[in-house]
Amino acid sequence: MGILETIKSPADLKRLPIERLQEVADEIRRAIFEQVSKSGGHLAPNLGVVELTVAMHYVFDFGHDRLLFDVGHQCYPHKLLTGRQELLANLRTREGFAGFPEPRESAYDQFSVGHAGTGISTAVGMARGDSLNNEAFDRQTNKDGRRVVTIIGDASIVNGVAMEGLNNAGTLKRQFLVVLNDNGMSISHPQGAVSQYFDRMRINPLYKDMKRKARKVLDKLPGGGIVEEAYHRMGEMAKAALNENTWFEHFGLITVGPIDGHDIPELVEFLAEARDFDRPMVLHVKTVKGKGYTFAEGDATTFHSPAAFKWDPDSCRVEIKNGARSFTQAFGEAMTDVMSRDEKVVACTAAMPGGTGIDVVADAFPQRTFDTGICESHAMDMMAGMAKTGLRPFFAVYSTFLQRAFDQAFQEVSLQGLAVRLCLDRAGLVGGDGAVHHGFCDVSILRTLPGAVIMAAADEPTLKASLEFMRTYDAGLTSVRYPRDKVGEPVSDTCPPFELGKAHALVEHERPDAAILSFGVMARNALESLELLGPEHRVSVYDARFAKPVDAELICYLLETGTPVITIEDHSVVGGFGAAVIEAASDMGLDAGLVSRLGLPDSWIYQDSRNDQLAKVGLDAPSIARHVRERVASRNGREPIVDVKVRGRESQAVANRS
């Protein structure tokens, strides 16, 4: 029986002598590695924080104190120390623990968080709340009060929200600790001046020399008496590592370090001193992403969140299981082709070159491809600026991260009538990453922008066709969404060019029993449902292509013939494609009651495989077939208008309104 198995809570960890903590760390690292190799998951970021997490739980009492994660994918060691070891075997499924902090699982998790930059601000809020509730730690008046610690890393310190949090953290008059996990990496290599600044900082083991210089440092730091007082309150180790070269002091936070994030005794000693320090402090910790496994240390980007893989310890060879061709791969190649044909096209990503396929584009066109780091708002504005100069910018971003740049899409792009092109990877359900990463509201937020054009790709040919449409569309903001999934076989033998607001018929009957308007990849599930329905049901299926503008002519034709219309989308039913169809029907004075919507429910969907998630929300082929049968069975018996013409020509209603 290993020592880790005996730790059911941090209280068990605290009973161990400090000499045994490295054993715990080694077992945690091995457990995470073995599980991720089987199931996939976030590997390198968790391997890098094992010792740091062990030391923090050894020093603090996070059953009482507050621990807030910024980059939530560093939480696996934390979960293994807080009573969730049995859930590791089903990592990132409903039966196991989530890949991000999740308060539903444990009181040790404060927020369900998967977006970078938020930890400092939420920690400031909890620090202020505890102070107002008279629950904050104070050396003199409330030694049993709550301490607040936030850990931030993977280069998210450069995020604008993190900077805003730091600016406010410096005004606190109480204990507040920011642990900066500086591993020299984001998800890929970090970008920008701040990351270059951290690269210049190195661990200095000469603590005696640092200590002699510490008093001189005080004369140069802003804050005057506050810093003088802070110095006297520091322990000897913290004084020795007081850093005069960091800009955190300009935010009002005393900075200690950098120190070795893999030296548990040193971490414990520094954290023990920081625990009772009653001023805001940054503890700068240097770690190695992927620590403990050479292949992960050497290629932390590939092993940031790999699929399942095989490892031969004798040869040190690693083989990641290759899945089928993905939409991300297809996008990278298609974008490269677009840029090869148009020198005005530029591409951008925000710290996700591998995750969006932009890494392939950057290799081919390094001068026209940009990575801004974890700065989606800046990236959107930068694209607006480039569009203003006459370039044709494409911004590749996860759907869930687009939300962070909506204000810029509104103000600097749409309001100006600028043609910025959004390529939304990971749209819809994302599987194991769960609720924090589902791309469920990109259509609903972008639909509010006047003149925006919103598309979805059903397969690789339509993805390519949509990018070509976007390349030449200069009237305003455009977007195309596609999932974290394989592209599969084409859904149609033909793929005509995208025409603004026009759907494409995949299966069409002159007098259908029902019609499915599918937005994006749900077209494949819709076609599979026809096989389950059999020939006794005449169901037309259309690849809608556009959620804004929708195909009003098609909608009018179907509803005037009394055809039940079923919209299907891998997006929330609130404000999504189906809502757009109903609104269009209402605007034309048609019977919107004939329209039913299949999509993501107005509730949170937690981690599981993407296929299981689709089945649970009724978007798999059997669920679609069942819904079609119910709609056909409940058809209200309206007689179709006899003079409505076959699809491909105007309906009578359209002719009457022209």
Protein Blocks (a to p, Z undefined) as FASTA:
>chain_A
ZZklmmmbfklmmmpcfklmmmmmmmmmmmmmmmmmmnopafklmmmmmmmmmmmmmmmc
cklmccddfblmlmmmmmmmnoplmmmmmgoiaklccfbdcfklpmkbmbdcfbehklmm
mmmmmmmmmmmnopaccfklommbccdddddeehllmpmklmmmmmmmmmpccddddddd
dehiafbccedjklmmmmmpccdfblmlmmmmmmmmmmmpghijmmmmmmmmpcfklmmm
ocfkbcklmnopacedjddfkbmklmmmmmmmmmmpccdcdddddddehihiaklmmmmm
lmmmccdddddfklopacdddddddfklmmmmmmmmmmmmomkbccddehilmlnopmmm
mmmmmmlcccebjafklmmmmmmmmmmnopacdddddfklmmmmmmmmmmmmmmnopacd
dddehiajehjnommlocfklmmmmmmpghiacdddfbfklmmmmmmmmmmmckbccddd
dddddebjafbfbdcdddehiacdfbdcfbdfbdcddehjllmmmmmmmmmnommlccdd
ddekpabdcdfklmmmmmmnopacdddddddfehplklmmmmmmmmnopafklpccdddd
dbddddddfklmmmmnopafklmmmmmmmmmmmpghiacdfkbccehiacfklmmmZZ
